[in-house]
Each structure stands twice: as structure tokens, then as C-alpha cells.
Amino acid sequence: MQIKAVRNEIGESSSLEHYVATQANFASIVTAAMSLAMIIVLFGMVVLISCYAEDDYRKILADLIAVQGSTAVGFILAGAALYMQCLNVDQSSRRLAISARIVACLLLVLGAGFLLQNVFGLSLLGDRLPGLLSTISLAHSAFGAAIHPLAAGSFVLIALTLLLHDVRIHARHYPAEYLAFILIGLSAIPLVGYLYGVNKLTFLHYSTGIPFLSALGFLLLSAALLMARPSHRLMAIIVSHAPGGNMLRRLLPSMLLLILILNLLVARGAEYGLYADRLMLPFLTLIDGALVVFIFWRFAGRLDREYGARMQSAAKLAETNSLLTAVSDSTREPIFVKNRQGLLVFANPAMLQQVGKTWEEAMYRASRELFAHKEDAERIDEDDRRVMASGLPETIEQTLHLPHGVFTYQSTRVPWFDKVGNVLGVIGISTDISERKRAEDSLREREAQLEKTVVERTALLRELTNHLETVREEEKRAIARELHDNMGASLTALSMHLESVYKILPDDEKWQERKPRIQGLMNSLVGTTRRIQTELRPNMLDLFGLKAAITEQMDELAERSGMTCKASLPDEDVAIGHQMEIAIYRMLQEMLNNVTKHAKATQVDVILDVDEEQVALTVRDNGVGISQDRRDNNKTYGLRGLRERATFFGGEVDIRSTPGNGSLITIRLPIAAPAAPAAPAAQA
């Protein structure tokens, strides 16, 4: 059943190609009909102009003058009406259609008037038409003069054909086509008379004959009337690309031409006395019969060859279809083909199993009829339209709600083209990746859980580190207090006792030399103790705040290293919390320590900036800079410690440095402490 449907669809695609080619052929045939109509109009205008020519030109235009002016007016009306109907072939202009009908009615009145005048002797035109029309013809061709009844009847047939051009009766029959064929037969009578020299056929028992050009004009008009509507029943047979139309176009002209030539030869043989006149009819019968048998036999052989070629194509198609059936039925991947309207024209068993329907239930069904969820169907149709519009293949991942569960497919869709490149639909093959998606989702979930665990553990470690730093600071503070309270007091007492001892020392030179050394050693011990106490816990930070501590540290660095040290501090007092003050002070210590050890700088600037949202500490030097390898090295504990301290407070460290041009390190800490680490801290 599916292969049969594929054949039908392939047949439909071929029919579509034939339709496109036929439509293009129709357009060219209508254009030819318009050209013939214009030729007839120009012919009638030349005839009218010749009626006004002088005598010298009348001899030259004798054949044209043989066509009466009234006949020329009829040709002009017929050609104009036919041309307007060809322009109105798509029924898009109502005014044009009305104008064509009005002109056809005038032609009907003209032909009927002359027909009544010639048959019944009634003069209905000459006395009643306006003066302009009554003076159209001159000399022997006056407008009201009698014309041949065959010409008048032909104008009546032309007018009726134009009025009934698009009228259809039962079984798609168009009366206008039959009227046009009758007109062809009538116009052929005088032409045959001129061809064989039989005056009876040109006069038809009437006093005046039908001019050759008039008969030819009627023949061309009748052909143009048929060509103006190539889509009608009889003309469609001739112009179509079907075998019947091909045979008619090949067979009919050649057969008529050969019969005409042979008949002329037989007639000339009788005239020259080669045989008696009574033998001419048997000769014509034998020759025409033999000719018809030969032509039909020849075309029968051609049709047999075409039939054999089609049978070979059908065999190849059947082989291809069997291969397609074997491939599509054996694969577990859903395969489908949709036409341009989005209807399913082919589906393999895997596709039918996917939607839970039989082929009869799924055939020529839209997506909304195959999938229960409206969103899935709309998304599928949108993807199909995009592929057909772009003309490029796409690989799409879709999650579908099917009768047996929710599945994820990776679908590759390509446009379906015909031979000339027109898009006929879309072809797709899908792969079930549900298991892989579930594995990916599981892995992604585990990665998220792991990342969450890492974040939590990192927060705990940072909180532990901060706790250790806090404990460490407290220990430093306690040690500094002990050094200040005990060691400082002891050194002060010792210094006072030594002053008393100096007074009782003898004036011996040996003791006088030791006295300065003892005083220097005592001063060095006091200085070392004070320096250790300051490094452990600066009294300036506890007593006077961060600004005073930074100023003291910069002065000490300038005195110790000889560098030019500048500090830019806020004018107002800095109130950021004691814990953050300690952290900023320690980070400044670390950065200045790096400058002293590694930068080889001669100048260092420290900038402290505090606003409502954050505090920023910047250290800038003119040293050798920090290399990229050192910045990215996690084993560099100084920089790593800066980042860890800043991250704990929710801040960041920005290091900018160009080798040889110094470095700039900026630490930004939000004044409002982050809420996330608070819970572990409380638990700790």
C-alpha cells in the first residue's frame, strides 16, 4: 500500500511537471492567438485605407480591394474583440470583458444584417447606420453593398463564438469550440475551390464569390478563436503533453499535407490526360487509403517504441520501489515524506509505529492529525516550512509526546525537488536519541550536583580560612598585647635600671666603651620589639583606624626601602567594619611586601576609595611588572591569598601589568557583606 502511494505521489509529481510545462505552452498559444488577432485587425485597416486610394494604387491593391469594406469592418471588430478576450483570459478585468462583449454584439448585428439582406432581401443596414459607417467603403465596395452569405454567416459564427467563449455545458463541453470548428469547415470551402480552380466552391451559386484573402482571414480567425482558450476540452487534447496530444500534433499536419499534395498530383494527371476523369476518384481512394495506412502504421510503431521505453522505465521504477521497500521496512529509524501542503505521502513501518497508526489512517494526513499534542504538530510544520523555504537540509532535535511515551528524536530533513528544481515537499529520517538524552540529562544533573557540592565545600573552606585568619589575628593581637604589656614594660624597667648602673660604673676606659654598646643594644631590642608588635597588630589600626594605619605603613616602607611612597586617602573617616579593615590592611601588607621583594620599583602609590557600595584599594608601582605566567600560577600564594580574601568578602582582584612598565593591582570589596557565607560562619 505504501509503495503504491509512493507511485501515486511520483505520478503526481510528474503530473505537476506536465502541468507546469502545459501552462507555459498555454501562455505561448494565447500569445500566438493575440498576434493573429492583431494581424486580422491590421489587414482590415489596410483594406479600409485601400478603399480611399487613388486609381493608380487601386491596381496595385486590386486583391485587397476585392475584400469589401464591410468585410474589413467585420474583421476589425472580430480581431479587436478576440484580442480583448485574450487579455481577459484570467477574468481579472470586468471592464475589458464587457468591452469585448459589446464589440462582439456589434459584429453579430453586422453579420446578421448582411445575412438577412442577402438571403431575404431585407435592407437593414444601409439606411439606418450613421453616416460615418455608410461612407467607409468607396467605389464598388460601398459599406451597404451585398457581401457573400458565407461571409455574413461566418461573422455571425465568430460573434457567437466570442459571446460563448467561456460558457461551459455538461461534461466540460464548450459550444464555442464546436462553432469554431464549423467556421473552419466553412472557410475551407472557398479555399479548396481556389486550390483546385473550382468556381462553384468560391461562388456557391451566388453572383459574387468570396475573395481568397477573406476566406484566409476567416480561417485564421477560427484558428485564433480556438487558440485563445487552449485549456478548453478540445484544444487541451491538442496542446497537452499527453500521448494523444503528441500524436495529433505529429500526425495531423503531415497527413493533411501529404493528402493535399497527392490529390493535387492526381488532379493534374487527369488534366493532362494521363487517365480518364472517371479513374480519378478510384486513384484518390487508393492513394489516400495507402497514405492513411502508412501514416498510422508509422505512428503505431512509434507508439510501440514509446510504450516499450515506458515499460522499461516502469521496470526500473518497480526495481527502485522494491529496493526502497526493503530499505525502509528493514530500518528501525522513522522515514517519512511530505508534500508541499504538509500531508504525509510516505511513511515506513517505524514511522507508523511512532505515531501509532496504520498506513490507511496516516495516509495524506497533516501533522495535527498524527500527533496528539498541538504544540508538537505546530513545531513540526514550522520546521518543514523552513526547510522547504530555504531549500537546504537541516538537522533538528525534537521532543515528541507519543502514545507510548515521551521521546526525543534527531531528525534530518531535506527538501524534495523535482527535475527542474521546484520544491515538492520534504523528506526526513529520524533517530531516537531518548536514551542518550536521558544519559546526558543524568550527567548534567550530576554535574550540577557536583558543582553545587563544590560551591558549598568552597564556601565552607573559605569560611574556615576566614575563621583561621580571625583566630590568627586574635593570636597576633594577644601576642602583640603581651609584647607591649610584658616585654615592653620589662624593657622599660631594664632601661631605667641601666641608667642607674651607668652612674656607678667606674671611670675605667673599658667600662666607658661598653656603655654605648649596651645602650645601642638596648635601643635595638626596643625597636625590634616595637616592630614585631606593629607587624603582629598595629596599634594605629585599633586606636586611630585604617587611614592612620595605611599612612604609618607607607611612612615605614619609605624609611625602610628608600622608595617614594604616596598615599591617596578619603577625606572623611572610613567606616567599613573592623573585620574588613583588618583584611584590607593585611592585603595592603602583602602587596607592599611583593613590591619590596620583586618589583624593583622606585615609586609606589596607594589609593583608597570608599563609596556607598564598595571600597577599592589600588597599589601602583613603576617596577618590572608581573608576568602572565606568574599571574596564572596558582602556586603563587601571595596573589592567591589576595584572591581568596577578596572572594570571601564577595569582591574581586584585578591585576594589570605590562612587563617593564610596572603593575597595578586593584581590590574591590562590597561594603555589604555577602549573605551566603553567613550560615557556615554561624555554624562554625
SULURPE-V509551 format. One record per backbone hydrogen bond with DSSP energy under -0.5 kcal/mol. CO is the residue of the C=O (numbers start at 1). NH is the residue of the N-H. Records with the same first field share a line. If there is no record, write none. Layout:
CO = NH, NH
This chain:
1 = 5
2 = 6
3 = 7
4 = 8
5 = 9
6 = 10
7 = 11
8 = 12
9 = 13
10 = 14
11 = 15
12 = 16
13 = 17
14 = 18
15 = 19
16 = 20
17 = 21
18 = 22
19 = 23
20 = 24
21 = 25
22 = 26
23 = 27
24 = 28
25 = 29
26 = 30
27 = 31
28 = 32
29 = 33
30 = 34
31 = 35
32 = 36
33 = 37
34 = 38
35 = 39
36 = 40
37 = 41
38 = 42
39 = 43
40 = 44
41 = 45
42 = 46
43 = 47
44 = 48
45 = 49
46 = 50
47 = 51
48 = 52
49 = 52
50 = 53
54 = 58
55 = 59
56 = 60
57 = 61
59 = 62
61 = 65
62 = 66
64 = 67
66 = 68
68 = 72
69 = 73
70 = 74
71 = 75
72 = 76
73 = 77
74 = 78
75 = 79
76 = 80
77 = 81
78 = 82
79 = 83
80 = 84
81 = 85
82 = 86
83 = 87
84 = 88
86 = 89
88 = 91
92 = 94
93 = 97
94 = 98
95 = 99
96 = 100
97 = 101
98 = 102
99 = 103
100 = 104
101 = 105
102 = 106
103 = 107
104 = 108
105 = 109
106 = 110
107 = 111
108 = 112
109 = 113
110 = 114
111 = 115
112 = 116
113 = 117
114 = 118
115 = 119
116 = 120, 122
117 = 121
121 = 123
122 = 124
125 = 128, 129
130 = 134
131 = 135
132 = 135
133 = 136
138 = 141
141 = 69
142 = 145
148 = 152
149 = 153
150 = 154
151 = 155
152 = 156
153 = 157
154 = 158
155 = 159
156 = 160
157 = 161
158 = 162
159 = 163
160 = 164
162 = 165
164 = 167, 176
169 = 172, 173
170 = 173
173 = 169, 175
174 = 177, 178
175 = 179
176 = 180
177 = 181
178 = 182
179 = 183
180 = 184
181 = 185
182 = 186
183 = 187
184 = 188
185 = 189
186 = 189, 190
187 = 191
188 = 192
189 = 193
190 = 194
191 = 195
192 = 196
193 = 197, 198
197 = 199
198 = 201, 202
199 = 203
200 = 204
202 = 210
209 = 211
211 = 215
212 = 216
213 = 217
214 = 218
215 = 219
216 = 220
217 = 221
218 = 222
219 = 223
220 = 224
221 = 225
222 = 226
223 = 227
224 = 228
226 = 229
227 = 230
229 = 232
232 = 236
233 = 237
234 = 238
235 = 239
236 = 240
242 = 246
243 = 247
244 = 248
245 = 249
246 = 250
247 = 251
248 = 252, 253
250 = 254
251 = 255
252 = 256
253 = 257
254 = 258
255 = 259
256 = 260
257 = 261
258 = 262
259 = 263
260 = 264
261 = 265
262 = 266
263 = 267
264 = 268
265 = 269
266 = 270
267 = 271
268 = 272
269 = 274, 275
270 = 273
276 = 279
277 = 280, 281
278 = 282
279 = 283
280 = 284
281 = 285
282 = 286
283 = 287
284 = 288
285 = 289
286 = 290
287 = 291
288 = 292
289 = 293
290 = 294
291 = 295
292 = 296
293 = 297
294 = 298
295 = 299
296 = 300
297 = 301
298 = 302
299 = 303
300 = 304
301 = 305
302 = 306
303 = 307
304 = 308
305 = 309
306 = 310
307 = 311
308 = 312
309 = 313
310 = 314
311 = 315
312 = 316
313 = 317
314 = 318
315 = 319
316 = 320
317 = 321
318 = 322
319 = 323
320 = 324
321 = 325
322 = 326
323 = 327
324 = 328
325 = 329
326 = 330
327 = 331
334 = 430
335 = 348
336 = 428
337 = 345, 346
338 = 426
339 = 342
343 = 339
344 = 364
346 = 337
348 = 351, 352
349 = 353
350 = 354
351 = 355
352 = 356, 357
358 = 362
359 = 363
362 = 365
365 = 344
366 = 369, 370
367 = 370, 371
373 = 377
374 = 378
375 = 379
376 = 380
377 = 381
378 = 382
379 = 383
380 = 384
381 = 385
382 = 386
383 = 387
384 = 388
385 = 389
386 = 390
387 = 391, 392
394 = 396, 413
396 = 398, 411
398 = 400, 409
400 = 402, 407
402 = 405
405 = 402, 407
407 = 400
408 = 433
409 = 398, 411
410 = 431
411 = 396, 413
412 = 429
413 = 394
414 = 427
415 = 417
416 = 424, 425
418 = 421
422 = 418, 424
424 = 340
425 = 416
426 = 338
427 = 414
428 = 336
429 = 412
431 = 410, 433
433 = 437
434 = 438
435 = 439
436 = 440
437 = 441
438 = 442
439 = 443
440 = 444
441 = 445
442 = 446
443 = 447
444 = 448
445 = 449
446 = 450
447 = 451
448 = 452
449 = 453
450 = 454
451 = 455
452 = 456
453 = 457
454 = 458
455 = 459
456 = 460
457 = 461
458 = 462
459 = 463
460 = 464
461 = 465
462 = 466
463 = 467
464 = 468
465 = 469
466 = 470
467 = 471
468 = 472
469 = 473
470 = 474
471 = 475
472 = 476
473 = 477
474 = 478
475 = 479
476 = 480
477 = 481
478 = 482
479 = 483
480 = 484
481 = 485
482 = 486, 487
483 = 488
486 = 490
487 = 491
488 = 492
489 = 493
490 = 494
491 = 495
492 = 496
493 = 497
494 = 498
495 = 499
496 = 500
497 = 501
498 = 502
499 = 503
500 = 504
501 = 504, 505
508 = 512
509 = 513
510 = 514
511 = 515
512 = 516
513 = 517
514 = 518
515 = 519
516 = 520
517 = 521
518 = 522
519 = 523
520 = 524
521 = 525
522 = 526
523 = 527
524 = 528
525 = 529
526 = 530
527 = 531
528 = 532
529 = 533
530 = 534
531 = 535
532 = 536
533 = 537
538 = 542
539 = 543
540 = 544, 545
545 = 549
546 = 550
547 = 551
548 = 552
549 = 553
550 = 554
551 = 555
552 = 556
553 = 557
554 = 558
555 = 559
556 = 560
557 = 561
558 = 562
563 = 565
564 = 604
566 = 606
567 = 569
568 = 608
573 = 575
574 = 576
577 = 581
578 = 582
579 = 583
580 = 584
581 = 585
582 = 586
583 = 587
584 = 588
585 = 589
586 = 590
587 = 591
588 = 592
589 = 593
590 = 594
591 = 595
592 = 596
593 = 597
594 = 598, 599
595 = 599, 600, 601
599 = 624
602 = 564
603 = 622
604 = 566
605 = 620
606 = 568
607 = 609, 618
609 = 616
613 = 671, 672
614 = 611
615 = 669
616 = 609
617 = 667
618 = 607
619 = 665
620 = 605
621 = 663
623 = 662
624 = 660
627 = 631
628 = 632
629 = 633
632 = 634
633 = 636
635 = 637
636 = 640
637 = 641
638 = 642
639 = 643
640 = 644
641 = 645
642 = 646
643 = 647
644 = 648
645 = 649
646 = 651
647 = 650
652 = 668
653 = 655
654 = 656, 666
656 = 664
658 = 661
662 = 658
663 = 621
664 = 656
665 = 619
666 = 654
667 = 617
668 = 652
669 = 615
671 = 673
675 = 678, 679
676 = 679
677 = 681
678 = 682
679 = 683
680 = 684
